[in-house]
């Protein structure tokens, strides 16, 4: 059962990577541009607020709701 979940997770990760590749590249380019244009004494902004928000939303979601989106899933999808 565990390997089946891992295979599904890896498949979804590959699909998301190909689907959102442009977005990931844009975010990476913005971070690199910011780090190159800012003075060396200014540290890059840490992603801690984003990680904290994601953790908060994940931990306090309803137990019957999926964590991936707000739409309802059919029985076939779950």
PETA-V167639 format. One record per residue. N is the residue number from 1. RES is the residue in one letter. SS is DSSP state (H for helix, E for strand, L for the rest). PHI is phi in whole degrees, 0 to 359 (none if undefined). OMEGA is omega in whole degrees, 0 to 359 (NA if undefined). Layout:
BEGIN
((N	RES	SS	PHI	OMEGA) (N	RES	SS	PHI	OMEGA))
END
This chain:
BEGIN
((1	X	L	none	181) (2	X	H	295	180) (3	X	H	292	178) (4	X	H	294	177) (5	X	H	294	179) (6	X	H	296	179) (7	X	H	295	178) (8	X	H	294	179) (9	X	H	295	179) (10	X	H	295	178) (11	X	H	296	179) (12	X	H	294	178) (13	X	H	296	178) (14	X	H	296	179) (15	X	H	296	179) (16	X	H	296	180) (17	X	H	299	180) (18	X	H	289	183) (19	X	H	286	184) (20	X	L	255	183) (21	X	H	303	180) (22	X	H	296	179) (23	X	H	296	179) (24	X	H	297	179) (25	X	H	294	180) (26	X	H	294	178) (27	X	H	296	178) (28	X	H	298	179) (29	X	H	295	179) (30	X	H	294	179) (31	X	H	295	179) (32	X	H	295	179) (33	X	H	296	178) (34	X	H	299	182) (35	X	H	290	179) (36	X	H	282	183) (37	X	H	271	181) (38	X	L	275	177) (39	X	L	295	183) (40	X	L	297	181) (41	X	L	279	180) (42	X	L	272	181) (43	X	L	286	178) (44	X	L	293	181) (45	X	L	294	181) (46	X	L	285	180) (47	X	L	277	183) (48	X	H	299	177) (49	X	H	299	178) (50	X	H	293	178) (51	X	H	295	179) (52	X	H	294	179) (53	X	H	295	179) (54	X	H	296	179) (55	X	H	296	179) (56	X	H	299	180) (57	X	H	295	180) (58	X	H	290	184) (59	X	H	287	185) (60	X	L	253	175) (61	X	L	283	176) (62	X	L	297	186) (63	X	L	293	181) (64	X	L	266	181) (65	X	L	264	175) (66	X	L	291	184) (67	X	L	270	187) (68	X	L	276	181) (69	X	L	201	182) (70	X	L	264	183) (71	X	L	278	179) (72	X	L	278	179) (73	X	L	257	175) (74	X	L	281	179) (75	X	L	296	180) (76	X	L	293	183) (77	X	L	280	184) (78	X	L	266	NA))
END
